[in-house]
Amino acid sequence: MYILGIETSCDETGIAIYSAIHGLIANQLYSQIELHKHYGGVVPELASRDHIRKIIPLIKKVLEESQLKLTDIQGIAYTNGPGLISALMIGAMVGRSLAYALDIPAIAINHMEGHLLSPMLESHSSPVFPFVALLISGGHTQLVAANSIGNYKLLGESIDDAIGETFDKIAKLLGLSYPGGSILSSIAKKGIPGKYKFPKPMIKHSGLNFSFSGLKTFVANLIHKSVIDEQKRADIARAFEDTIVDILTIKCQRALDQTGLNRLVVAGGVSANTTIRLQLKNFMKKRGGTVYYTRPEFCTDNGAMIAYAGLMRIQQQYGSSINTNNNIAMTTAVQPRWNIEELE
């Protein structure tokens, strides 16, 4: 069974083909970073136009890469939300149109479920349900109890800025280019540990929600009243990243304690951060538990995770036999806001 995955939730056009037998057999990703760098952030109208230009050529590329014909595809999974509505519409229209023409299932995938399942792309180190998932990206910061496919409970989330957004905003204040989160993490390695102490919002609350706006404001005020040279920039970056890592570790510990689980999945674009990875790996090792990541190239938005999620959904619906006369997920309405708890 071959599943074509289409990801267009924001500023990456991701197309992939996943095989039920052979795993990931083709993957193409186009990033719009250079397009949006001039504006310091993603411009939705430009993003959707670029998806239009890239989506069909990338579909042709994955077919060539896999040496398959379009008629070999047995299901199409596309990101239906959450994300930018104009960007989502491109992937949904192309995905549903192809599925209709080929008379195969079209599967509307929740973007966050795609991230949550992404560590399962590699079967040799794949987590098993149930587990706690920490989903950290440019638009989301969530703790989720994952019991099975579609059975998710949102334990906590950011009540203001997402973690990736916060990284990028602090990077911009430090004079780093867009997107600055990864650059900030790089220069933080040159910073002196403990040079600055920053507040850790909401860690004294028993709940599992996050807040990053107060931390962002505190760091912004420090930057504005300081003369920033190379070393001070590195010291501030180090203190900021260390504070973020401490907050995530504390919240993950509480989530695992409350659920009684000892498996942690960390996914989303920010999960590529090496400091976060190392800290949570050490934390889980001391705890006697296990943490799971996907490879860095699959941390960002990509078609591979959407194709895999689509395969899981098709197998859940049809088993090994697909009824091609009845497409599932017939809705054509994308969902810019789509709570992972609403999934079936």
Buried (B, 14 or more C-beta within 10 A) or exposed (E): BBBBBBBBBBBBBBBBBBBBEEEBBBBBBBBBEEBBEEEEBBBBEBBBBBBBEBBEEBBEBBBEBBEBEEEEBBBBBBBBBBBBBBBBBBBBBBBBEBBEEBEBBBBBBBBBBBBBBBBBBBEEEEBEEBBBBBBBBBBBBBBBBBBEBBEBBBBBBBBBBBBBBBBBBBBBBBEBEBBBBBBBBBBBEEBEEEBBEBEBBBBEEEEBBBBBBBBBEBBBEBBEEEEBEEEBBBBBBBBBBBBBBBBBBBBBBBBBEBBEBBBBBBBBBBBBBEBBBEBBBEBBEEBEBBBBBBEEEBBBBBBBBBBBBBBBBBBEBBEEEBEEEEBBBEEEEBBBEBBBEEBE
